[in-house]
Amino acid sequence: MAPRFNLTSPALLAALAAAFILPGLAGHDLWKSQDAIALGVVHDMAVRGDWIVPHIAGRPWLEDSPLYHWVALAFGAVFRFAMEFQTAARLASGAFVAAAFALVYRAGRDWAGNPDEASAHYEKGRISGAAALLLVLGAVGLMVRAHEALPELASLAAVGGALAALPHATARPGRAGAAFGAALGLAFLAGTWIAPLALLIAAAAAHAACPSWRTRGAAPFLAATLVCGAPVALSWPLALALRSPDAFSEWLRYLRYVHGSVAENAHHLVTTASWSTWPAWPLALWSAWSLRRHWREPRLFVPGATLLAMMALQIARGQPQDESLLLLLPALALLAAPGLFTLRRGAVAALDWFGVLAFAFFTGLIWIGYLALTLGVPGPVARNLENLAPGYAAHVNPVALVLALALAAAWVYLVFFTPFNPMRSVARWAGGIVLLWATFALLLMPWVDYQRSYRSVARELRSKIPPGIGCLAERSLGISQAAALDYHGDIRPRPFDSLNPAACPLVLVQGEAGYEFGAPPPVGKRGWEKLADVGRPGDRSERYRLYQLQK
C-alpha cells in the first residue's frame, strides 16, 4: 500500500509552497500594468541611485510606498550576475510570499496551540497553522499576483507578521507589542494606512472585548506597539519631506485621496473579493457562524475584527487596484482555519471534489494548448493560438516538460492517497492551485510572454530613433508602457508641449490600431513624418507611432 501524505508535515508544506512560488518568477519580461510599474520604479532607482523619491522613466511616482522596491533593488543588485535584472528583482516577490506563508502558519499554530503545552493541543495548533497556510496559498487571486512585482506582496507579509505577534500579547506583552508595532510600520511602508490601522483597531478592541486579554499587560503591549511602530512608519515620509517637500505634499495628497463613492467601493469589494479570496471567505463565514459562541476568544475575535475594520476602511477610502484585496487573506485564513474542525462531511466532500474536477479540467486545457503549439494538434486549437500570437515559434523544453509531468503525477498521488480528514479539502485545493499555475508557467509562459512583453516594441522604436536627436516627447503614453520602454529600450520621453509642439522634433504616440487621432498637429506648414508604427504581436488595441517633424 502506498504511503499517505502527512498534511501537517513542515517538509510537505515547504515543498508545496516552493512549487507554487518558484515557477513563473523568471521567464517573462515586464507585464502591464502593476508588474511593469513596480519594476520601472526599481529600475529607475538602480539607474538614478535615488531610493527616497521614486520615479518611473524619470517621472515622480508616489502612489506606492517604497518598501517592496527597496528589497527588489537589493535582490536585483545581488543576483544580477546570474540573471536578468527584472528576474532578480522579482525574486523579492517570492521572498515576501514565502514570508507571508511562514508567518500565517505560525499565527495559526500559535493561536490554537503552544509548544510548551500538551502534545495533543500542539498538534491541533500545527493542523490549524497548516490549514491557514494552505488557504492563503489556495486563494485564486494570489495565483498570478504572487509572481508579479507587486508592492502589495510586501504588505501581505507585514500583515502576516503582525498577526503572528498577537498570540503572544498576554504572555510576552513587551516583545509581542514591539514585533506587532514593527510589522505595522513595515505594512505602512509597503502600502497605505488601511491595513495597519485596521490591525491596530482590532488589537485595541480585543484588549477591551476579550476577557483573556484584560490583563496588566495591555498597557505595555500598546505602548511597545506605538514606540516601535511609529519610527518605522515615519522613517521614509520624513526622509521624503527633507529631500523633496513638493514630492512629500504630492504623497500626502494621494494618501488622503478618496476613490469612488461608498456604494461603488462596496460593490467593487464584494465582486472582486468573492473570487480573489475563494475558498477562504465561505469557510471564514462558516467558522464565524459555527463558533459564534466563542467569538470573544482572541483567535476568532482578532482576525474577525481585522476583516471588518479593513473592509470598512477600504469601502470608505476606496482602492483603485484589485491587488489591495489580497491583504484580506491572512485574517480570512486565520478565521476560517478553526471552522474546518466543525465543517460537515458533506461540505468537505463538496469542496474537495469540486476542486479536483475543476483543476483537472483546466490543467487538461493547458496540456491541449501545449500540444497544439508544439505538435499542431488538435488543428483548430493550433490555428486559434497562432492567430493570437502571430509569428510565435514554439519549441519543446525537455526540463519543463519533465517537471510538468512530475507535478501531474504528484497531484494524482495527492488526490488518491490523502486520508479523509477536515484538512483534505483545503490540501487538495492548494495542490490543484500549484498544479494549475506551475503547469501553465512551465508550458505556456513563453507563449504568453511573447504577446505581453514590450521588449520587441522598445527595440524597434529605439532602432527608428534618428541618431543625434536628444529630445523625444510623448502623447498618451501609459505609465506602465513608459516603464517597459525605458527598461527595454532606454526610451524616456518627456510630456508633449501643446503650446510649443516644435520643442521636440520627435513625438511618440500611444494609440489604437487604425486611428491616427493622436498624431501631433502640424507646426505651421511643417507636418509630421511617421517613422514607426509598431505593437506587440497579436495586440489589436495598442499601437506605438513615432513621428518626426519635417524640416
BAMAR-849770 format. One record per residue (C-alpha): residue in three letters; x, y, z. Coordinates in steps of 0.2 Angstrom, whole numbers, plus 5000, padded with zeros to 4 digits. Each point is the difference from the previous one (the first is absolute). Last residue first. Layout:
N
ALAXYZ ...
END
This chain:
551
LYS506253514791 GLN498649875003 LEU499649975018 GLN500349825004 TYR498749885006 LEU500149835009 ARG498449905001 TYR499649875014 ARG498549894998 GLU498949925013 SER498349924997 ARG500349864987 ASP501449915010 GLY500449844991 PRO501950045000 ARG500350165010 GLY499950164991 VAL500950104987 ASP499850154989 ALA501650094996 LEU500850154991 LYS498450104997 GLU500450174993 TRP499250155008 GLY499550164992 ARG500850164997 LYS498950144993 GLY499750085017 VAL500449865012 PRO498849864995 PRO499049925014 PRO500749855010 ALA499349834995 GLY498749935013 PHE498650004988 GLU500949874989 TYR498849865002 GLY500249824992 ALA500849925015 GLU499850105016 GLY501150135007 GLN501750035009 VAL500950144992 LEU501950035000 VAL500550184994 LEU501750054993 PRO500550174995 CYS499750065018 ALA499650185004 ALA499150014984 PRO498349975008 ASN500250165011 LEU498350035008 SER499649824999 ASP501649955009 PHE500149814999 PRO500549925016 ARG501849945001 PRO500649844992 ARG501149875008 ILE500549864988 ASP501449895007 GLY499449864990 HIS499549865011 TYR499850095017 ASP499550174993 LEU498749924988 ALA499349895015 ALA499850145012 ALA499250124987 GLN498849864996 SER499649985018 ILE499750195001 GLY498950014985 LEU500650104985 SER498650124995 ARG501250124991 GLU501949995001 ALA501550114997 LEU501849964994 CYS501450125001 GLY501849954997 ILE500149974982 GLY501749954995 PRO499649834992 PRO498249984993 ILE498849905011 LYS499549854989 SER501149875008 ARG499350065018 LEU498349974994 GLU500449834994 ARG500849955016 ALA498650075011 VAL498749914990 SER501049835001 ARG500250025019 TYR498250055004 SER499549825006 ARG498249955000 GLN499949904984 TYR501649905001 ASP499849995019 VAL498449904997 TRP500949874989 PRO501549995011 MET498949975015 LEU499049864992 LEU500949845006 LEU500950035016 ALA499050155007 PHE498449924995 THR500449835008 ALA500650105015 TRP498450105002 LEU498849854998 LEU501049885010 VAL500350125014 ILE498250055001 GLY499549824999 GLY501149965015 ALA499250155010 TRP498349924996 ARG500649835005 ALA500750065016 VAL498450115004 SER498949854997 ARG501149885010 MET500150115015 PRO498449945008 ASN500649814999 PHE499849874987 PRO501749924996 THR501050074986 PHE500649864988 PHE498950024985 VAL500050194998 LEU501850035005 TYR500749864989 VAL499150084985 TRP500850175005 ALA501749925001 ALA499849924983 ALA499450174992 LEU501550095008 ALA501249874993 LEU499250024983 ALA500350195001 LEU501849975006 VAL500449894986 LEU499350124987 ALA500950155008 VAL501649904999 PRO499749954982 ASN499650174993 VAL499149974984 HIS499950144988 ALA498750124994 ALA500350144987 TYR498850145002 GLY499850104984 PRO498250055003 ALA499549985019 LEU498150005001 ASN499849934982 GLU501249865004 LEU499049955015 ASN498449994989 ARG500949904987 ALA500749885013 VAL498349985008 PRO499249964983 GLY501449874996 PRO500049895016 VAL501449984997 GLY501450114994 LEU501449915009 THR500850145011 LEU498650135001 ALA498549884999 LEU500849885013 TYR500350155012 GLY498250064997 ILE499349825004 TRP501149995015 ILE499450175007 LEU498249944997 GLY500349845010 THR500650125014 PHE498350084999 PHE499149845001 ALA501049925014 PHE500050165010 ALA498150004999 LEU499749825004 VAL501149995015 GLY499450175006 PHE498249954999 TRP500549835008 ASP500650085016 LEU498950145002 ALA498549884999 ALA500849875011 VAL500450135014 ALA498250064999 GLY499349825001 ARG501149965015 ARG499450155010 LEU501250145005 THR500450015018 PHE501849975000 LEU500250114984 GLY499350145010 PRO501650035010 ALA500950044983 ALA498750124993 LEU500550155012 LEU501849984997 ALA499849984981 LEU498950154999 ALA501250115011 PRO501549954988 LEU499050024984 LEU499350175002 LEU501650084994 LEU499649924983 LEU498750144998 SER501350134996 GLU500449914984 ASP498350054993 GLN500750184996 PRO499150165002 GLN499649985018 GLY498650095009 ARG500250115016 ALA498449965008 ILE499849834993 GLN501849965004 LEU499850065017 ALA498449895003 MET500949854993 MET501550025010 ALA499050035016 LEU498949854997 LEU501449884995 THR501150065015 ALA498549975012 GLY499849824994 PRO501949975000 VAL500150065018 PHE498349935007 LEU500349824994 ARG501749965008 PRO499750135013 GLU498549905008 ARG498550125001 TRP499249924985 HIS499949835009 ARG498149984999 ARG500150054981 LEU501049844997 SER498949934986 TRP499650174993 ALA501750085000 SER500749844993 TRP498849994986 LEU500350174995 ALA501949975000 LEU499749844990 PRO499050114987 TRP501450135000 ALA501549884998 PRO499549914984 TRP500150134991 THR500950165005 SER500150074982 TRP498349944995 SER498850085013 ALA501350135003 THR499850084983 THR498150015000 VAL499850045019 LEU501450145000 HIS499550084984 HIS498150015005 ALA500650075017 ASN501150134991 GLU498650054988 ALA498850025014 VAL501250105011 SER500450124986 GLY501649994990 HIS501850025005 VAL500450125015 TYR501750094999 ARG500850025017 LEU501549904996 TYR500150074983 ARG500150175006 LEU501349965013 TRP501149924987 GLU499850164989 SER500550115016 PHE501549885003 ALA500550024981 ASP499950195002 PRO501050005016 SER501449904992 ARG501549935010 LEU499550055017 ALA498249954997 LEU500549834992 ALA501149965015 LEU498650045012 PRO498849894990 TRP501349864999 SER500349985019 LEU498250045006 ALA499449825000 VAL501549935008 PRO500250135013 ALA498149995004 GLY499949815002 CYS501349975013 VAL499450135013 LEU498149974995 THR500049825001 ALA501150005016 ALA498750115008 LEU498649894994 PHE500849855008 PRO500550085016 ALA498350065003 ALA499149844996 GLY501249905011 ARG499050045016 THR498749884994 ARG498350014990 TRP500749884986 SER499149855006 PRO498450095002 CYS499950054982 ALA499150164996 ALA501150145006 HIS501749924996 ALA499249944984 ALA499550174995 ALA501750075001 ALA500749854989 ALA498650024987 ILE500350194999 LEU501849984998 LEU499849874986 ALA498850114991 LEU501250155001 PRO501449894994 ALA499049944985 ILE499250174995 TRP501550115002 THR500649974982 GLY501349884993 ALA501849935004 LEU500650135012 PHE498349995009 ALA500249815001 LEU501850025006 GLY499350125014 LEU498749875005 ALA501349865000 ALA501150115012 GLY498550035011 PHE499549825001 ALA501849955004 ALA500250135014 GLY498349955007 ALA500449825000 ARG501750045009 GLY499250105013 PRO498449905002 ARG500849835002 ALA498749885007 THR498550124996 ALA500450064983 HIS500849834994 PRO498649954988 LEU500250184993 ALA501749994992 ALA499549884986 LEU498650124995 ALA501350144998 GLY501149894990 GLY498649954988 VAL499650184997 ALA501850044996 ALA500149854988 LEU498450064991 SER500750185000 ALA501649944991 LEU498949914987 GLU498950164998 PRO501650084992 LEU499749894985 ALA501449934988 GLU499049854993 HIS500149825005 ALA498950015015 ARG498750094990 VAL499649854988 MET499449885013 LEU499650135014 GLY498350034994 VAL499549825000 ALA500449985018 GLY500849835003 LEU501650065007 VAL499050105013 LEU498949855004 LEU501549895001 LEU500950105013 ALA498550025011 ALA499749814999 ALA501849965004 GLY499950125015 SER498449915006 ILE500749834998 ARG501650065010 GLY499050075014 LYS499049845001 GLU501649915002 TYR500550125014 HIS498449965009 ALA500449814999 SER501850035005 ALA499550095016 GLU500650185002 ASP501750074998 PRO500050004981 ASN498450105001 GLY498349974991 ALA498550074991 TRP500650194998 ASP501849954999 ARG499849884985 GLY498950124990 ALA501250145003 ARG501549894996 TYR499249954984 VAL499550184995 LEU501850055003 ALA500849864990 PHE498850034985 ALA500250195001 ALA501949975000 ALA499949894985 VAL499050134991 PHE501250145005 ALA501549904993 GLY499249954984 SER499550184997 ALA501850055003 LEU500649884987 ARG499250124988 ALA501650115001 ALA501049864994 THR498949964986 GLN499950194995 PHE501950015001 GLU500349854988 MET500949865008 ALA501649945009 PHE501050155002 ARG498450105004 PHE499849905016 VAL500650125013 ALA499550174992 GLY498249944994 PHE499749925017 ALA500450165009 LEU499050104987 ALA498549885004 VAL500250045019 TRP500050184997 HIS498649994987 TYR498949905012 LEU500250135014 PRO499750154989 SER498250065003 ASP499050004984 GLU499050154993 LEU501650115001 TRP500749984982 PRO501050154994 ARG500449994981 GLY501749964994 ALA499649834992 ILE499049965016 HIS500650095016 PRO500149975018 VAL500650145012 ILE501149925014 TRP500849864990 ASP501050124989 GLY501549914991 ARG499450064983 VAL500249844991 ALA499749875013 MET498550115007 ASP499350014983 HIS500149824998 VAL499149975016 VAL498650134995 GLY499849924983 LEU499949835009 ALA498650065010 ILE499150074985 ALA500349864988 ASP499349875012 GLN498550115004 SER499450024982 LYS500549934988 TRP501449865001 LEU501950035001 ASP500949854992 HIS499649825003 GLY501149845004 ALA500350025019 LEU498750025014 GLY498949884991 PRO500449845008 LEU500850035017 ILE498650045012 PHE498749864998 ALA501349865000 ALA500950085014 ALA498450015010 LEU499649824997 ALA501849955005 ALA499950105016 LEU498349935004 LEU500649824997 ALA501650035011 PRO499050095014 SER498949845001 THR498250055004 LEU499249914985 ASN500949835004 PHE499849924983 ARG499649824998 PRO501349864996 ALA499549884986 MET499349835005 
END
